[in-house]
Amino acid sequence: MSFKELTEGQWAKVQELMNWTPPKERGTKRTSFRKIWNSIFYILCHGCRWSDLPRGKSYAAKRTAFRWLKRWEQEGVLDRVLASLLKEGIKRKEIDLRNLLIDGSFSPVSWGRRAS
């Protein structure tokens, strides 16, 4: 699946689903949250590393995007947005749950350990 930057309508939907008030800005002007979400969705859709995030006007710096991803993960914002988008996709029949894939390549189990 290829990802293109969020449209106005998609961005409005993400903002609504976030249901979150950002902290006040201090110091340097904050990167746009839309760019940060573009970066997160790019990584999720492409399954690539943060170092492979493209540079450009549509994306945030990889460290900035990763930092906000971690914060939103801790505050429940990420789960709220992704779960709501998943539910909506299923409801619209845009997601076929018969085509699921689980990737265990990042499993923390050591190679020398025997299965019980």
LOMI-640835 format. One record per residue: x, y, z of N, C-alpha, C, O in turn; residue in one letter. Coordinates in steps of 0.2 Angstrom, whole numbers, padded with zeros to 4 digits, always signed. Layout:
# LOMI-640835
XYZXYZXYZXYZA ...
This chain:
# LOMI-640835
+0004-0006+0000+0000+0000+0000+0004+0006+0000+0009+0007+0004M +0003+0011-0004+0007+0017-0005+0003+0022-0001-0003+0022-0001S +0007+0027+0002+0004+0032+0006+0005+0039+0003+0011+0040+0001F +0000+0043+0002+0001+0050+0000-0002+0054+0005-0006+0052+0010K +0001+0060+0006-0001+0065+0011-0008+0065+0012-0012+0064+0008E -0010+0067+0019-0017+0067+0021-0021+0073+0017-0018+0078+0016L -0027+0071+0014-0031+0076+0011-0034+0081+0017-0033+0079+0023T -0037+0086+0015-0040+0091+0020-0045+0087+0024-0046+0087+0030E -0049+0083+0020-0055+0079+0024-0052+0074+0028-0054+0073+0034G -0047+0070+0026-0043+0065+0031-0040+0069+0037-0041+0066+0042Q -0037+0074+0036-0034+0078+0041-0039+0080+0046-0038+0080+0052W -0045+0083+0044-0050+0085+0048-0052+0079+0052-0054+0080+0058A -0053+0073+0049-0055+0067+0053-0050+0065+0058-0052+0063+0064K -0044+0065+0057-0039+0063+0062-0039+0068+0067-0038+0066+0073V -0040+0075+0066-0040+0080+0071-0046+0078+0076-0045+0079+0082Q -0052+0077+0073-0058+0075+0077-0056+0069+0081-0058+0069+0087E -0053+0064+0078-0052+0058+0082-0047+0058+0088-0047+0055+0093L -0042+0063+0087-0037+0064+0092-0041+0066+0098-0038+0064+0104M -0046+0070+0098-0049+0073+0104-0044+0074+0109-0044+0072+0115N -0039+0079+0108-0034+0080+0112-0032+0087+0111-0032+0090+0106W -0030+0090+0117-0028+0097+0117-0020+0097+0118-0018+0095+0123T -0017+0100+0113-0009+0100+0113-0007+0105+0118-0010+0110+0120P -0001+0103+0121+0002+0108+0126+0004+0115+0123+0004+0115+0117P +0004+0120+0127+0006+0126+0124+0013+0126+0121+0017+0123+0124K +0014+0130+0116+0020+0130+0113+0025+0135+0117+0023+0139+0120E +0031+0132+0117+0037+0136+0120+0043+0137+0115+0044+0132+0112R +0046+0142+0115+0052+0143+0111+0051+0142+0104+0047+0146+0101G +0054+0138+0100+0054+0137+0093+0047+0135+0091+0043+0131+0094T +0045+0137+0085+0038+0136+0083+0037+0128+0081+0042+0125+0079K +0032+0125+0083+0031+0118+0083+0029+0116+0076+0026+0120+0072R +0032+0110+0074+0030+0107+0068+0023+0105+0067+0020+0104+0072T +0020+0106+0062+0013+0105+0061+0011+0097+0062+0015+0093+0060S +0006+0096+0066+0004+0090+0068+0002+0086+0062+0002+0080+0061F -0001+0089+0057-0002+0086+0050+0004+0083+0047+0003+0077+0045R +0009+0086+0047+0016+0083+0045+0018+0077+0049+0020+0072+0046K +0017+0078+0055+0019+0072+0060+0014+0066+0058+0017+0060+0058I +0008+0067+0057+0003+0061+0056+0005+0059+0049+0005+0053+0048W +0007+0063+0044+0009+0061+0038+0015+0056+0038+0015+0051+0035N +0020+0058+0043+0026+0054+0044+0024+0047+0047+0026+0042+0045S +0020+0047+0052+0018+0041+0055+0014+0036+0051+0016+0030+0050I +0009+0039+0047+0006+0035+0042+0010+0032+0036+0009+0027+0034F +0015+0036+0035+0020+0034+0029+0024+0028+0032+0024+0023+0029Y +0026+0028+0038+0030+0023+0041+0025+0016+0042+0027+0011+0040I +0019+0017+0044+0015+0012+0045+0013+0008+0038+0012+0002+0038L +0012+0012+0033+0010+0010+0027+0015+0006+0023+0014+0001+0020C +0021+0009+0024+0027+0006+0020+0031+0001+0024+0035-0003+0022H +0030+0001+0031+0033-0004+0035+0041-0003+0035+0045-0008+0036G +0043+0003+0034+0050+0005+0034+0053+0008+0040+0049+0009+0045C +0059+0009+0040+0062+0012+0046+0061+0019+0046+0060+0022+0041R +0062+0022+0052+0062+0030+0053+0067+0033+0048+0066+0038+0046W +0073+0030+0048+0078+0033+0044+0076+0033+0036+0079+0037+0032S +0071+0029+0034+0069+0029+0027+0063+0034+0026+0061+0034+0020D +0061+0038+0031+0056+0043+0030+0058+0048+0025+0064+0051+0026L +0054+0049+0020+0056+0054+0015+0057+0061+0018+0053+0063+0023P +0061+0065+0015+0061+0072+0017+0057+0076+0013+0056+0075+0007R +0054+0082+0015+0050+0086+0011+0045+0090+0015+0044+0089+0021G +0041+0094+0011+0036+0098+0014+0031+0095+0018+0027+0098+0022K +0029+0088+0016+0024+0085+0019+0025+0081+0025+0021+0078+0028S +0032+0080+0027+0034+0076+0032+0038+0080+0037+0041+0085+0036Y +0037+0077+0044+0041+0080+0049+0048+0077+0049+0049+0072+0046A +0052+0080+0053+0059+0077+0054+0058+0070+0058+0053+0070+0062A +0061+0065+0056+0060+0058+0059+0060+0059+0067+0056+0055+0070K +0065+0062+0070+0065+0063+0077+0059+0066+0080+0056+0064+0085R +0057+0071+0077+0051+0075+0079+0045+0070+0079+0041+0070+0084T +0044+0067+0073+0038+0062+0072+0038+0057+0077+0033+0055+0080A +0044+0054+0078+0045+0048+0083+0043+0050+0090+0040+0047+0094F +0046+0056+0092+0044+0059+0099+0037+0060+0100+0034+0058+0105R +0033+0063+0095+0026+0064+0096+0023+0057+0095+0018+0056+0099W +0025+0052+0091+0022+0046+0091+0022+0043+0098+0017+0040+0101L +0028+0043+0102+0029+0040+0108+0024+0044+0113+0021+0041+0118K +0024+0050+0113+0019+0054+0117+0012+0052+0116+0008+0051+0121R +0010+0052+0110+0003+0050+0109+0001+0043+0111-0004+0041+0112W +0006+0039+0110+0006+0032+0112+0004+0032+0120+0000+0028+0122E +0008+0035+0124+0008+0035+0131+0001+0038+0133-0002+0036+0138Q -0001+0043+0129-0008+0047+0131-0014+0044+0128-0019+0046+0130E -0013+0038+0124-0019+0035+0122-0022+0038+0115-0027+0036+0112G -0019+0043+0113-0021+0047+0107-0020+0042+0101-0024+0042+0096V -0014+0039+0100-0013+0035+0094-0018+0029+0094-0020+0028+0089L -0019+0025+0099-0024+0020+0099-0031+0022+0098-0034+0019+0094D -0033+0028+0100-0039+0031+0099-0040+0032+0091-0045+0031+0088R -0035+0035+0088-0036+0037+0081-0035+0031+0077-0040+0030+0073V -0031+0026+0078-0030+0020+0074-0036+0016+0075-0038+0013+0070L -0038+0015+0081-0044+0010+0082-0050+0013+0079-0054+0009+0076A -0051+0020+0079-0057+0023+0076-0057+0022+0068-0062+0021+0065S -0051+0023+0065-0050+0022+0058-0051+0015+0056-0054+0014+0051L -0049+0010+0060-0050+0003+0058-0057+0002+0059-0060-0002+0054L -0061+0004+0064-0068+0002+0064-0072+0005+0059-0076+0002+0056K -0070+0011+0057-0073+0015+0051-0072+0011+0044-0076+0010+0040E -0066+0009+0044-0064+0005+0038-0068-0002+0037-0070-0004+0032G -0068-0005+0043-0072-0011+0043-0079-0010+0041-0083-0014+0038I -0082-0005+0045-0089-0003+0044-0091-0002+0036-0096-0004+0034K -0086+0002+0033-0087+0003+0026-0085-0002+0021-0086-0002+0015R -0083-0008+0024-0081-0014+0020-0075-0012+0016-0074-0015+0010K -0070-0008+0018-0064-0006+0015-0058-0010+0017-0053-0010+0015E -0060-0014+0023-0055-0018+0026-0057-0025+0026-0063-0026+0029I -0054-0030+0023-0056-0037+0023-0052-0040+0029-0046-0042+0028D -0055-0042+0034-0052-0045+0040-0050-0053+0038-0046-0056+0042L -0052-0055+0032-0049-0062+0030-0042-0062+0028-0039-0067+0027R -0040-0056+0027-0033-0055+0024-0028-0052+0029-0026-0046+0029N -0027-0055+0035-0023-0053+0040-0016-0056+0040-0016-0062+0038L -0011-0053+0042-0004-0055+0042-0001-0053+0049-0002-0048+0051L +0002-0058+0052+0005-0057+0058+0013-0058+0057+0015-0063+0055I +0017-0053+0058+0024-0054+0057+0027-0055+0064+0027-0050+0068D +0030-0060+0065+0034-0062+0071+0041-0061+0071+0045-0063+0075G +0044-0057+0065+0051-0056+0064+0054-0052+0070+0060-0052+0070S +0050-0048+0074+0053-0044+0079+0051-0047+0086+0052-0043+0091F +0050-0053+0086+0048-0057+0092+0055-0057+0097+0060-0058+0094S +0054-0055+0103+0060-0055+0108+0062-0062+0110+0067-0062+0114P +0059-0067+0108+0062-0074+0110+0069-0075+0107+0070-0074+0101V +0073-0077+0111+0080-0079+0109+0080-0085+0105+0076-0089+0106S +0085-0085+0100+0086-0091+0096+0088-0097+0099+0086-0103+0097W +0091-0097+0105+0094-0103+0108+0089-0106+0113+0090-0111+0116G +0083-0103+0114+0078-0105+0119+0074-0110+0116+0072-0110+0110R +0072-0116+0119+0068-0121+0117+0061-0119+0119+0059-0117+0124R +0056-0121+0114+0049-0120+0115+0047-0125+0120+0049-0131+0121A +0042-0123+0125+0040-0127+0130+0033-0131+0128+0030-0135+0132S 
